[in-house]
Amino acid sequence: MAARLKLDLHDIYNRGEEIDRALRKVMDEAVRVKASTVEIIPGKGSGQLKKRVLRFLEQKEVKALYHRVEKDSDNWGRLWVHFRWK
């Protein structure tokens, strides 16, 4: 079974460069281990962190890595990034 990774951003919610580094690191790790999904938890808060995560995921070079993003309908403080490997 493919790996599932998790990134909780609660501890670094207000440190922009650390957020970007953490997102890059988890995406690189997902590619390395061919993960099926990455769960990203920006938390609920004001929604600014979630918007930042979505902007990161929309970058052309990042978007090329994954298949789709799913927003949790029950918990809007959580996203899943799904990968499809051949």
N, C-alpha and C positions, 0 to 999 in steps of 0.2 A: 504494500500500500504506500502511496506517495506521502511524503512528509507534509505536515501542516505547520505553518509558522505563525507566531503571534507577536505583535508589537503594541505595547501599551505606552501611550505618550503622556500619561498623567504626570509623571515626574518631571518632564521637560517641556510642559505645555507653553512656557513663556520664553523659551530659548531657541530662537529661529534657526541658527546654524546647527545646533544639536539635533533639532527635529529633522532637518534636511539630511544630515549625516545618518541618523537612525533609519530614515526611510530608504536611503540608498543602500545601507548595509543589509537591511532585511530583504530588499529586492534582489541584491546580488546573491545573498544566501539562498533565496528561493530558486534562482536560476541554477546555482551550483548544485543544490540537492534535488533539483527538479520537483519542487513542492507543488502540491495540487492547489493549495490555497494559502493566502496570508491573511490573517485576521488583524486589522488595524483598529485600535481603540483610541480615538482622539478624545473621547468623553463627550458629555452633553454640553456643558458650559454655554457660552454665547454662540457657538457654532463657527467661530473664526478658525479654530484649529482644524476642524473638519474641512472647511473650505480650503485651507492651506494644503491639507493632504490631497484633496481632489485636484487642486492646481498642480501639485507635484506629479500626480498620476497622469495628468493630461499632457505632460511634456512629451514631445515626439519620441525621444530616445527611450523614455520610460514606458510609454504606451506600447511600443514595439515588443516589450518583454512579456506582457500578459494578455490574456484572452478577454476578460471583462471584469467590471467592478460591480459588486452587489451591495446595496445599502440595506441594512437590517431594518425591516419594517416594524419589528417589535422594540428595537433599541436603537434609536437614531444616533447614539454615540458610538456606533460600531460599523465598520465596513469590511467586506471580504474582497480580496483580489484573487481572481481565479486564473489559473494557468492551464494551458493545453500543450502537452508535449507529444511529439511524434515518436 
